[in-house]
Amino acid sequence: MPAPQTLIAGVRAEKLEAPMRSAFEIAGGSLDRLQNVLIQVRLKGGSVGWGECAPFQAYNGETQAQALSSARSAARWLAGLDAARHERLAEALAERVPCASARAGLEMAVLDAWARFARVPLWVYFGGAGRRVGIDITVPIVPARDAAAMARAIRRFGVRALKVKVGRRAEEDAERVASACSAARPRTLIVDGNAGYSPAEALRLLRLLSRRGIRLDLFEQPVAKDDLDGMAEVARKGRCAVAADESAASPADVLRLARRGAAQVVNLKLMKAGVRGSWAMARAARSAGLGLMIGGNVESHLAMTCSAHLAAGFGGFRFVDLDTPLLLSKDPMRGVRIQRGGIYDLSRVRSGIGVEPA
């Protein structure tokens, strides 16, 4: 029989909103305010866990209203179930909840509640390989002059890994990347097309950057998510590593990308595959010889720190794109914070994620 202390006494879902310093624009659209969903899971033994659903319509078509409705529907089903069986609950949520970000937030909250009860920090749960990760910081789609100003601020913060959003017009995108690179002088450079280019346009961007003496460490999702031949073409002709983001939402996707030579790196996101699914994708990528990256949508420290636990505990993530809490002018969370230099230090987390509402 399940231990009474780990039975789910109640689940609550409510809007989680916060102002942003400026709009965050990608190839598919923009967001100017955090509009997520906060999940609270209470266990009969008194432990409380927290999760965050982060829909982003410009990225995956999901809205806050959809995530909130899905989470509230699932909350009624979860009541009375055993959080200690969180892996089976994650499987059931994958079948019952069509909204991916809602599934992720619910799964996160159940796992956090159980880990707090068990007094296990999540970086230990995920394998204990490490307890710190360093991040890149992203420059969104902005004019080149603004990109340079943002890049200077990134350098002053002590971060030397830079990511620049592209995917609109190759000439303007190249200007943005060049301005940001000149200001930040990064050691690691990523550009992210968010599926906005054709293969020809992506290769044109690479040529424009090459003429300026700029070489990428990674080209993330240059073309449409279903165009695996185009992904492979960009990697082959552009002679650069390609990361799959929108193209990779499951372990099966990871293996398909590896077979087709369509990506050299896989970007995991809790909001695509959930916690358990992302962990499985990491194992699949490692077995297939693909590199590891982790990112997210526009999220507070709650969801981003959960991702940091996965990256630190599993180990081997070269690219860690968990910077969106820095976009918020007022963070609604307390606990783990991104430190100067772009570091998530999880060593003081005694149980669970180590983040909760302020």
N, C-alpha and C positions, 0 to 999 in steps of 0.2 A: 504494500500500500504506500502511496506517496506520503512524505513527511508533511504534516499539517502546516508547518512553518513556510513551506515553499509553494503552497497553493495560492493562486492569484485571487486576491480579495476584490480587486477592482482595477479598472483601466479607464483613464480619462484622456481625452484628446481635446486640445484647444488651440486657437491661433497663436502663433509665435511670430511677432513682428518687431522690427527694429529699423531705425533710419540708417541710411548708407551715406558715406562721405560724398560719393558721386555715382552716377549710373555705371553699371557694368555691362559693356556691350560686347557681344560675340557675333559671329557671322549670321546667326539666325534671329537676332533680336537683342533686347536689352532688359535690364532690371534695375530699378532705382530705389527699391525698398525690400528688405528681407520680409518675405511672406511665406513662412513655413508653418509647420504644425508641431506642437509639443505634445509628447506622450508621457503620461505618468502611469507606472504599474506598481500597485501596492500588493505585498504579500501578506498572508495571514500572520506570519511571524513578525511583521513590522517593517521589514526591509522595503525600501522604495527605489525603483529604478526609473531612469529617464531616457527618452529617445527623441529623435528629431526627424521629421519628414521634410525633405527639401525639394519640392517640385520646382521645375524651371521650364516654363512653357516654350521658351526659345530653344531649349536643348532637347526635351523629350515630350513636349506637348502636354505635360501635366500641370494642373493649376492647384492653388491652395484649396479651393472649394472641393475639388475632386479628392485630394488627399485627406481632407478633414472628414468628408462623408465616408470614404472607405475605411478610415481608421475607426470612426465611431461605430460603424457596422461590425467590424471585426472585434471591437472591444467587448461587445455583448457576448460573443462566442468564446473569447478567452477567459472570461470570469469563471473561476472554479477549477481551471486546469492547473497543471503542475509546472512551475517555472524551471524545476530541475530537469525537465524533459525539453529544454529549450530547442535542441536540435530537431526533434520531431515536430515541435510547434512551428519552427521555421519552415519545414516541409509543408505543413498544413496551410500556413499563411500563403505560401507560393501558389497553392491551388485555389485558395478562397478569395484572395485579394488581388484584383487586377491592376491596381495602381502601385507601381514599383516603389515609389518613394514612401507610400503609406506602409507597405510591407517592411521596408527597411527600418522605419522609425519604430514600428511595433516590435520587430525582432530585437532591435537595439535596446529598447526599454526592458523587455523580458530578460535579456541576457544581463543587463546592468543590475536588475533587481536580484537575480540569482547570484551573480558574482559578489554583490555587496553582502548577501546572506552568507555566502561561502567564504568571504574575506579573501577573494582572489582578484588581484589587479588584472585587467584584460591583457596586458602585454605578456603576462605569465601564461594566461589561458591560451594565447595564440602561439606559444612555443618558447617564450623566454629568451629569444636570441639576443635581444637588446632592449634598452629602455629609453633611448633618445633617437630622434630623427631630425634632420635638417631639411628645410623646405626651399623651393623656389618661390618667387613672387611674380605675379602676372601683370602685364600691362595690357589693358583691354583695347578694343578698337577705338582709338582717339586720334586726333591730328598729330603729326610728327612732333610738333613743338611740345604738346602736352605729354607725349610719350617720353620725351627727354627729361622733362621735369619729374615725372613719376619715377623714371629710372634713376635719377640722381637721389631721390628719397630712398629708393631701395638700397642703393649703395651705402648711404649714410646709416641705414638700419643694420648694415653689416652682412647683407645677403648677397652672394656672388653667383647665384643661380637665377637666371632670368627666363621668363616665358612671355612671349608676345603673341597676342591674338591676331590672326590674319583670316583670309578666306573671302574677301570682298573683291578688290581690284589689285592685281599683282603689283602695279607701279606704286600705288599709294601704300600698300602693305610693306613693300620693300623700304620705302622712305621711313615708315614707322619703326621697322626693325633696326634700320641703320641708325636712326636718331637715338633709340633706346640703348643700343649697343655702345655707341660713342659715349653716352653719359654714364652707363653702368659698368662698362668694361667687365662683362661677366666671364666667369670661368666655365659655366655651363649655359648653353643657349638652346631653348626650345621654341618652336613656333607651332601654333595650333590653328588648323584650318577649320575646325568644327564642321567638316564635311562640305565646305563651301566652294571648293574648286572642282574643275574638271582636271583630269590628269595633265593635260597640256598646260593649263593655267598654273598648276602646282609646280611643274617643271620650269615654267617661265619665271616664277618667283625665285626658284633656286638659282637660275642663271643670273638674274638681277642681283641677288645677294653675292654670288660668286664674283661678279665684276667689281664689287665693293670690298672684296677680300673677306667676306663673312661666310663662315661655314657653320652649319648647324650640328648640334649634338643629337637632335631629335626633331622630326617633323611629325606632329601628332595629327591624326585623322585628316589627311589632306583632301580626300575626296568622299563621295557619298558612301554611306555605311555598307551598302550592298555591292559596291563596285570593288570586289576583291582583286580583280585583274588590274584595275587602275591603281590600287594600293601597291601591288607588286611592281607595276611599271614605274611608279615614282621612286620606289626604293632602288630598283635596278638601274634606271637611267639617271636618276639624281644622285646616286652613290651616297645615300644618307640613310640612317636608320629611321624607320617609320613606326609610329605607335598607333595601335588600334584603340579607339575609345568607343565611339558610337557603334563600331562594328563588333564589339566584344561585350556581350551581356551574360554569358554563361560559359561553363567549362567546355561545352561542345563547340561554341564559337571559337574559343582559344585554340582548340585542336584543329579546327578547320582553317584558321588563319595560318597556323604553322605548316599544315600540309600544302597550302597554296603559295607559301612564301610571301604572304600579303603583309606581314608585320614582323618586326624584330623585337618589339616591345608591346606589352599589353597594359593598358591603363585600367585599373580596377576602380570602381566607385560603388560605395554601399547603396547609393540611390538607384543603381541599375540592377544589381544582383542580390542585394541584402548582405548581411554580415556573413552568414554561413556560405552563401553562394560566392561571395568575393574571396573568401578563404579557399574555397574549392578551386576557383579560377587561378589563384596564386599557385596552388599545387600543380594544376594542369600546365600552367606556363612554365614552371620550373622543370617539369618532366619533359616538356617539349623543347626545352632549350631557349625559351624566349625570355627577354628581360622584363623586369617588373617596374611598374609605375603605379602610383595611387593618387587619386584626385577626388573631386567632389563637385557638387553644384554650389550655389551660394548658400553657405551654411555658417552657423555660429560655432563657438568652440565646442559645443556638445557633440555634434556629429563629426566634426573634423578631428576631435581628440580620439573618438572611437576609431577612426581610420588610422590615426597615428599609432594607436595600440597595435593594430593589425600589422602595419608596416614594421614597427620596432620588434614585435614579438616573433613574427615570421622571419624577418631578416631578408637582406639581399635586394632591397628596393633602391635602385639608383636614382630614380626620379620621384620626388615627393612633392606633390602640388596641393598643399593643404593650407592655403593662405587666406581664404575668404573671410575669416573673422577680422582680418585687418581692414576690410572694406567697411565695417560697421562703425558708425560714429558713436554708438552706444551699444555695448555688448550686453545682452540680457543674461549672461551666464557668469558663474564664479567657479573657481577651481583652476585647472591647468590653463596656462596662457602661453601664447607664442612669445618666446623670449628674444631679446636682441640677438641678431645673427640668424634668426629664423629657426630657432630650436624648440622642439617639443621635448621637454624633460619630464618623463613619466615616473621617475624613480621615487617620488614621494607619494604616488597613488597607492593607497593601501588596499582598495577594493574597487571593483567595477571600473567605470570610465574615469571617475575623478572630477566630473563636471556636473553641475546642477544649476537650476535657475537661481538667479541672484535674489 
